[in-house]
Amino acid sequence: MSDSLAASVLRSVKARGDDIGEKDQALVDLAVRYALQIDAGINAGGQAATKALYLGPHLVKALERLGCTPVVVKEEGQKSSGNPGGPVVDELSALRSRHRGGA
């Protein structure tokens, strides 16, 4: 893993193209700051790394709001094809089941 998380966030935002506009800049900035804090904590190691990882869910939420996660992109495709939810909901249920120790 040679690239920083912050650089990955910026690439994800750039990949959304015109879907992310000026109105989204504050959220983009927040996502980048989360990523920079996570990068700094990971680089510091030890408890700093552990603490930094607590920002992960906040970063994921910001990326979801920007449409920069695979699940959001998949949902958008299903909505345009007239199949909202569908396999995405099933996939989420399966992940939750595995997390709880289910099959």
C-alpha positions in Angstrom: 0.0 0.0 0.0 2.1 2.9 -1.3 -0.6 5.5 -1.9 -2.1 7.6 0.8 -5.8 7.3 1.7 -6.1 11.1 1.0 -4.9 10.6 -2.5 -7.4 7.7 -3.0 -10.2 9.9 -1.8 -9.3 12.6 -4.3 -9.1 10.1 -7.1 -12.6 8.8 -6.1 -14.0 12.3 -6.1 -12.4 13.1 -9.4 -13.8 9.9 -10.9 -17.4 11.1 -10.1 -16.7 14.0 -12.6 -19.5 16.5 -12.9 -21.6 14.6 -10.4 -19.7 16.4 -7.7 -19.9 20.2 -7.9 -19.1 23.3 -6.1 -22.0 22.7 -3.7 -20.2 19.5 -2.5 -16.8 21.1 -1.8 -17.2 21.3 2.0 -18.0 17.6 2.1 -15.1 16.8 -0.2 -12.8 18.9 2.1 -14.1 17.0 5.2 -13.5 13.6 3.5 -10.0 14.6 2.7 -9.3 15.8 6.2 -10.6 12.5 7.6 -8.3 10.7 5.2 -5.3 12.9 6.2 -5.9 12.2 9.9 -6.2 8.5 9.2 -3.0 8.6 7.2 -1.2 10.5 9.9 -2.4 8.1 12.6 -1.4 5.0 10.6 2.0 6.5 10.0 2.5 7.2 13.7 1.5 3.7 14.6 0.4 2.3 18.0 -2.5 3.9 19.7 -2.5 6.8 17.2 -3.2 4.4 14.4 -6.0 2.7 16.4 -7.6 6.1 17.2 -7.3 7.2 13.6 -9.2 4.2 12.4 -12.2 5.4 14.4 -12.6 8.0 11.7 -13.1 5.3 9.1 -16.9 5.1 9.4 -17.1 8.9 9.2 -15.0 8.9 6.0 -17.1 6.1 4.5 -20.3 8.1 5.3 -18.9 11.2 3.6 -17.8 9.1 0.6 -21.3 7.6 0.4 -22.9 11.0 0.4 -20.6 12.0 -2.5 -21.5 8.8 -4.4 -17.9 7.5 -4.2 -18.6 4.0 -2.9 -19.3 0.9 -4.9 -22.6 0.3 -3.2 -23.8 3.8 -4.0 -22.7 3.5 -7.6 -24.4 0.1 -7.9 -27.7 1.5 -6.3 -27.7 4.3 -8.8 -27.4 1.9 -11.7 -30.3 -0.2 -10.3 -32.5 2.9 -9.8 -32.0 3.9 -13.4 -32.9 0.3 -14.5 -36.0 0.3 -12.4 -34.8 -2.2 -9.8 -34.2 -0.2 -6.6 -32.6 -2.1 -3.7 -32.6 -5.6 -5.1 -29.2 -7.4 -4.8 -27.7 -4.5 -2.9 -30.1 -5.1 0.0 -29.4 -8.9 -0.2 -25.6 -8.2 -0.2 -25.9 -5.9 2.9 -28.0 -8.5 4.7 -25.4 -11.2 4.0 -22.6 -8.9 5.3 -24.5 -8.2 8.5 -25.2 -11.9 9.0 -21.6 -12.8 8.6 -20.6 -9.9 11.0 -23.0 -11.4 13.6 -21.4 -14.8 13.2 -24.2 -16.2 11.0 -23.6 -18.3 7.9 
